[in-house]
Amino acid sequence: MRTLGVAVLVAVLLLGAPATAASPTGLDRPDRKEIAMQLVSSAENSSLAWREQYRYLEDIGDGRGYTGGIIGFCSGTGDMLELVRRYTRAHRDNPLARFLPALRRVDGTDSHAGLGRPFVRAWHHAARTPGFRRAQDAERDRVYFDPAVRRAKRDGLRTLGQFVYYDAMVMHGPGSDRLSFGGIRRAAMRRADPPAAGGSEVRFLDAFLDVRRRVMRTEATHEDTSRIDTEQRRFLRERNLGLRPPLTWHVYGDRYHIAA
């Protein structure tokens, strides 16, 4: 055993320490992920304090029913139902569990049937618990953040491009139809090649933002495209492809700043 230990020590000295898991290199770096959460919150909640949005819940009149939480889970699009379902698997006695049948019934509609004020109160109560906050974080990452970062890295995009994909997934959903992220990406690829296919990163992101802007303007509640025009496009013009602070931008006419 002592001889083996010496042999291992010699091997480490000669070859280096054993390899560890690759460190995050883009938007999944903790400091850049924090920036991504703040950028999305500035557009979704007019605030950089994204951790205060766990309790957020209202109907914004976009045909998707209730919108709530840190990235706008919706009762009409299935992701709020899935969030509450997964939360209930881990915490069966949570205050939202009794609304699962109603959430299943209203999925795909803008209805509040079986929800209403009791559901809003239960959401606010649940948001005070670490379990529900963890559930929102996990569902955000599983459905939106992690897939967006993976897809962007495969397309050869750096941190800004990864955020552009993430923000599009949050607003439009990760689906494949022409009004969802997949359709927007396909339309952009018909206009410009991504870096992984030998194209210009700036030209491809310009094309992606052009397509997304047109999609946004097809919905009355998304006609204000400042999250593209005076946020993402500004960073692109500045060639800040690493999304490095300091960052200054405007959304809905309000100015935001993240210091270095």
Helices and strands as residue ranges (DSSP letters): H 2-15, H 30-45, G 50-53, E 57-59, E 66-68, E 73-74, H 79-90, G 97-99, H 100-106, H 116-126, H 130-140, I 141-145, H 146-154, H 159-172, H 181-191, G 195-197, H 201-216, G 220-222, H 226-227, I 228-232, H 233-237, E 247-251, E 254-258
